[in-house]
Amino acid sequence: MFIQMHSEKFMRFPEGRTKALTFSYDDGTASDKRLIEIFGRYALKGTFNLNSLLFSEECRDWHGRMDEDETYETFADAPHEIALHGARHIFLDRVSLPEAVNEIVQNRVWLENKFNRIVRGMAYPYRAYGGEIREAVKFAGAVYARTTDSTHSFALPGDWLELNPTCHHGDSRLFELADRFLSARPERELKERDPMLFYVWGHSYEFDGNGNWDLIENFAKRMSGRKDIWYATNIQIYDYVRAYKSLVFSIDGERTFNPSALPVWIEIRGRVYRIDGGKTVIFEKP
């Protein structure tokens, strides 16, 4: 049994890391500026989910949303992902499928043209997802879509179109989870060797409303600078996992070919290998 478990293959994040941390923040409000500054101070990365038809003066009273120019200035050069959140932040389950598709497509067209980049991620507005909404997301070309359902786990997503986060930043268990995440050593375990993903979501305006910017500052400080953690955006993690899953193995499992453009890392028999795009690697025999 030990030999069997020891011969299994485990995905590792870039540079052989066993853990990844990512964030997802919604709505594009002025408080995002301060959050981006904190992320920059601690070299963290995340995803900001933006609407595209809520830039009027009236909308500024809705949690301090930014206008179009301010939104562009905030995110154009930030090292973070921008993603979909619906053009108008409507309940997608209260409109027809064609209208839901149009709501997401309009959002994507605006973001891609405004920021001159391809946008493939999404966070569902409100708590509406599944069924026809899921189909609307697929029709619009999004490859993942985040829910608000906390798992309190660090498992990789099983379904990227129902991407459940680990927890909200206001979760009472946030720092308990942080301690468990930081202390874990998957590479030293016999069975629990799978990579770990800590996924935090929220709205930056909540820090203003609750007067607790120190919460995210303390969390960011605690999580930063770890050699075993990959700090990445949502889409970077999606693309990496997809590249890893595209690996092609020989029938005996002792060599693998990477058909993707991304380098990926794999651990087998206690050794970590880097497989560059277009390359084949032969694993050393025990």
C-alpha positions as CSV (number, residue, x, y, z in Angstrom):
1,M,0.0,0.0,0.0
2,F,2.8,2.4,0.8
3,I,4.4,1.9,-2.6
4,Q,1.1,2.5,-4.3
5,M,0.5,5.7,-2.4
6,H,4.0,6.9,-2.9
7,S,3.8,6.3,-6.7
8,E,0.7,8.5,-7.1
9,K,1.0,11.8,-8.9
10,F,0.1,15.2,-7.3
11,M,-0.3,18.5,-9.0
12,R,2.0,21.2,-7.7
13,F,1.6,24.9,-8.3
14,P,4.4,27.0,-10.0
15,E,7.9,26.3,-8.7
16,G,6.6,23.2,-6.9
17,R,4.4,25.1,-4.4
18,T,1.8,23.1,-2.6
19,K,-0.7,26.0,-1.9
20,A,-2.4,28.9,-3.7
21,L,-4.2,31.9,-2.3
22,T,-6.6,34.1,-4.3
23,F,-9.2,36.7,-3.7
24,S,-12.5,37.8,-5.4
25,Y,-14.1,41.2,-4.8
26,D,-17.3,42.4,-6.3
27,D,-19.0,45.6,-7.7
28,G,-16.2,48.1,-8.5
29,T,-16.5,50.5,-5.7
30,A,-14.2,53.3,-4.6
31,S,-13.0,51.2,-1.7
32,D,-11.3,48.8,-4.2
33,K,-8.6,51.4,-4.4
34,R,-7.6,51.0,-0.8
35,L,-7.9,47.2,-1.1
36,I,-5.6,47.2,-4.2
37,E,-3.0,49.2,-2.2
38,I,-3.1,46.6,0.6
39,F,-2.7,43.8,-1.9
40,G,0.2,45.6,-3.5
41,R,1.9,46.1,-0.1
42,Y,1.8,42.4,0.6
43,A,2.3,41.1,-3.0
44,L,-1.1,39.5,-3.1
45,K,-3.3,39.0,-6.2
46,G,-7.0,38.7,-6.8
47,T,-9.9,39.2,-9.1
48,F,-12.3,42.2,-9.3
49,N,-15.7,41.6,-10.7
50,L,-17.2,44.6,-12.4
51,N,-20.5,45.8,-13.7
52,S,-20.6,48.0,-16.8
53,L,-23.9,49.9,-16.8
54,L,-23.9,51.4,-13.3
55,F,-21.7,54.5,-13.8
56,S,-24.4,57.2,-13.4
57,E,-24.3,59.8,-10.6
58,E,-27.2,58.0,-9.0
59,C,-25.3,54.8,-8.8
60,R,-22.5,56.4,-6.8
61,D,-24.8,56.2,-3.7
62,W,-24.9,52.4,-4.1
63,H,-21.9,51.5,-2.0
64,G,-19.8,54.2,-3.5
65,R,-19.6,52.8,-7.1
66,M,-17.0,54.5,-9.3
67,D,-17.8,56.2,-12.6
68,E,-16.4,54.9,-15.9
69,D,-13.2,57.0,-15.9
70,E,-12.4,56.2,-12.3
71,T,-13.1,52.5,-12.9
72,Y,-10.6,52.5,-15.8
73,E,-8.0,54.4,-13.9
74,T,-8.3,52.0,-10.9
75,F,-7.9,48.8,-12.8
76,A,-6.2,49.5,-16.1
77,D,-2.6,49.0,-14.7
78,A,-3.4,47.0,-11.6
79,P,-1.8,43.5,-11.6
80,H,-5.2,41.9,-11.0
81,E,-7.8,40.2,-13.1
82,I,-11.1,41.9,-14.0
83,A,-14.1,39.7,-14.4
84,L,-17.8,39.7,-15.1
85,H,-20.5,40.5,-12.6
86,G,-23.4,41.3,-15.0
87,A,-23.9,44.6,-16.8
88,R,-26.6,45.8,-14.3
89,H,-26.1,43.5,-11.3
90,I,-29.5,42.1,-11.8
91,F,-31.0,38.8,-10.5
92,L,-30.2,36.5,-13.4
93,D,-32.9,34.0,-12.3
94,R,-35.6,36.6,-12.7
95,V,-35.2,37.2,-16.4
96,S,-35.4,35.0,-19.5
97,L,-32.5,33.0,-20.7
98,P,-31.9,35.3,-23.7
99,E,-31.9,38.4,-21.4
100,A,-29.5,36.7,-19.0
101,V,-27.2,35.9,-21.9
102,N,-27.4,39.5,-23.1
103,E,-26.7,40.8,-19.6
104,I,-23.5,38.8,-19.4
105,V,-22.4,39.4,-23.0
106,Q,-22.9,43.2,-22.7
107,N,-20.8,43.1,-19.6
108,R,-18.0,41.1,-21.3
109,V,-18.0,43.3,-24.5
110,W,-17.7,46.5,-22.4
111,L,-14.9,45.2,-20.2
112,E,-12.9,43.7,-23.1
113,N,-13.1,46.9,-25.2
114,K,-12.5,49.2,-22.3
115,F,-9.5,47.4,-20.9
116,N,-8.2,45.8,-24.1
117,R,-8.0,42.3,-22.7
118,I,-9.9,39.0,-22.9
119,V,-12.3,38.5,-20.0
120,R,-13.2,34.9,-19.1
121,G,-14.2,34.9,-15.4
122,M,-17.3,35.8,-13.5
123,A,-18.9,36.1,-10.1
124,Y,-22.7,35.5,-10.0
125,P,-24.6,38.6,-8.9
126,Y,-26.5,37.9,-5.7
127,R,-27.0,34.2,-5.0
128,A,-28.5,33.1,-8.3
129,Y,-26.8,30.4,-10.2
130,G,-27.4,26.9,-11.7
131,G,-29.9,25.7,-14.3
132,E,-30.4,28.2,-17.1
133,I,-28.1,30.7,-15.6
134,R,-25.3,28.3,-15.9
135,E,-26.1,27.9,-19.6
136,A,-26.1,31.7,-20.0
137,V,-22.6,31.8,-18.5
138,K,-21.4,29.2,-20.9
139,F,-23.0,30.9,-23.9
140,A,-21.2,34.1,-22.9
141,G,-17.9,32.3,-22.9
142,A,-17.0,32.5,-19.2
143,V,-14.9,29.5,-18.1
144,Y,-15.5,29.9,-14.4
145,A,-18.2,31.6,-12.2
146,R,-17.9,32.2,-8.5
147,T,-20.8,31.6,-6.0
148,T,-21.1,32.9,-2.4
149,D,-21.3,29.5,-0.8
150,S,-18.5,28.9,1.6
151,T,-16.9,25.5,1.7
152,H,-14.4,26.2,4.6
153,S,-12.1,23.8,2.7
154,F,-9.0,24.1,0.6
155,A,-10.0,21.6,-2.1
156,L,-9.6,22.6,-5.7
157,P,-12.9,23.3,-7.6
158,G,-14.8,20.3,-8.9
159,D,-17.0,22.4,-11.0
160,W,-15.6,25.7,-12.3
161,L,-19.1,27.1,-13.2
162,E,-20.1,26.7,-9.6
163,L,-16.9,27.8,-8.0
164,N,-17.4,27.9,-4.3
165,P,-15.0,30.0,-2.2
166,T,-13.4,28.9,1.0
167,C,-15.0,31.7,2.9
168,H,-16.0,35.4,3.0
169,H,-13.5,37.7,4.6
170,G,-16.0,38.4,7.4
171,D,-16.3,34.7,8.2
172,S,-15.8,34.1,11.9
173,R,-13.5,31.2,11.0
174,L,-11.2,33.3,8.7
175,F,-8.1,33.3,10.9
176,E,-8.7,29.8,12.1
177,L,-8.7,28.7,8.5
178,A,-5.6,30.8,7.9
179,D,-3.7,29.1,10.6
180,R,-4.7,25.7,9.4
181,F,-3.7,26.6,5.8
182,L,-0.4,28.0,6.9
183,S,0.5,25.1,9.1
184,A,-0.4,22.4,6.6
185,R,2.4,20.5,4.8
186,P,0.9,18.4,2.1
187,E,4.3,17.4,0.8
188,R,5.0,15.6,4.1
189,E,1.8,13.7,4.3
190,L,1.3,10.1,3.1
191,K,-2.3,10.4,1.9
192,E,-3.4,14.0,2.2
193,R,-0.9,15.3,-0.4
194,D,-3.3,17.2,-2.7
195,P,-2.6,20.9,-3.4
196,M,-4.5,23.4,-1.4
197,L,-6.4,26.5,-2.5
198,F,-7.5,29.3,-0.1
199,Y,-10.2,31.4,-1.8
200,V,-11.5,34.5,-0.1
201,W,-14.3,36.7,-1.4
202,G,-16.1,39.9,-0.4
203,H,-16.9,43.5,-1.1
204,S,-14.3,46.1,-0.3
205,Y,-17.0,48.6,0.8
206,E,-17.8,46.3,3.7
207,F,-14.5,47.3,5.4
208,D,-15.8,50.9,5.3
209,G,-19.2,50.0,6.6
210,N,-17.8,47.8,9.4
211,G,-14.8,50.0,10.2
212,N,-12.5,47.0,10.0
213,W,-9.9,47.6,7.4
214,D,-7.5,46.2,10.0
215,L,-9.0,42.8,9.4
216,I,-7.9,42.5,5.8
217,E,-4.6,44.3,6.6
218,N,-3.8,41.7,9.3
219,F,-4.9,38.8,7.1
220,A,-2.8,40.0,4.2
221,K,0.2,40.4,6.4
222,R,-0.2,37.0,7.9
223,M,-0.6,35.3,4.5
224,S,2.2,37.1,2.6
225,G,5.7,36.2,1.9
226,R,5.3,32.4,2.1
227,K,7.6,30.3,-0.1
228,D,5.0,27.5,-0.3
229,I,2.1,29.7,-1.5
230,W,1.4,30.8,-5.0
231,Y,-0.3,34.2,-5.0
232,A,-2.5,34.3,-8.1
233,T,-5.7,35.6,-9.7
234,N,-8.7,33.4,-10.3
235,I,-8.0,33.0,-14.0
236,Q,-4.3,32.2,-13.4
237,I,-5.4,29.3,-11.2
238,Y,-8.0,28.1,-13.7
239,D,-5.5,28.2,-16.6
240,Y,-2.9,26.4,-14.5
241,V,-5.2,23.6,-13.4
242,R,-6.4,23.2,-17.0
243,A,-2.8,22.9,-18.2
244,Y,-2.0,20.3,-15.6
245,K,-5.0,18.3,-16.5
246,S,-4.0,18.3,-20.1
247,L,-0.9,16.3,-19.4
248,V,-0.6,13.1,-21.4
249,F,0.9,10.1,-19.7
250,S,2.4,6.9,-21.1
251,I,0.6,3.7,-20.4
252,D,2.9,2.8,-17.5
253,G,2.7,6.4,-16.1
254,E,6.5,6.9,-16.1
255,R,6.6,9.7,-18.6
256,T,4.4,12.6,-19.5
257,F,4.0,15.1,-22.3
258,N,2.7,18.7,-21.8
259,P,0.7,19.8,-24.8
260,S,-0.1,23.3,-23.3
261,A,1.9,26.5,-23.5
262,L,2.3,26.7,-19.7
263,P,5.0,25.0,-17.7
264,V,3.4,22.8,-15.0
265,W,4.8,21.0,-11.9
266,I,4.1,17.5,-10.7
267,E,5.2,15.5,-7.8
268,I,5.8,11.7,-7.9
269,R,7.7,9.5,-5.4
270,G,8.7,12.6,-3.4
271,R,10.3,14.4,-6.3
272,V,8.9,17.5,-8.0
273,Y,9.3,17.8,-11.8
274,R,8.8,20.8,-14.1
275,I,7.3,20.0,-17.5
276,D,7.6,22.8,-19.9
277,G,5.1,23.4,-22.7
278,G,5.6,21.0,-25.6
279,K,8.1,18.8,-23.7
280,T,8.2,15.2,-22.5
281,V,9.6,14.3,-19.1
282,I,10.6,10.8,-17.9
283,F,10.3,10.2,-14.2
284,E,13.2,8.7,-12.3
285,K,12.6,5.1,-11.2
286,P,12.8,4.5,-7.4
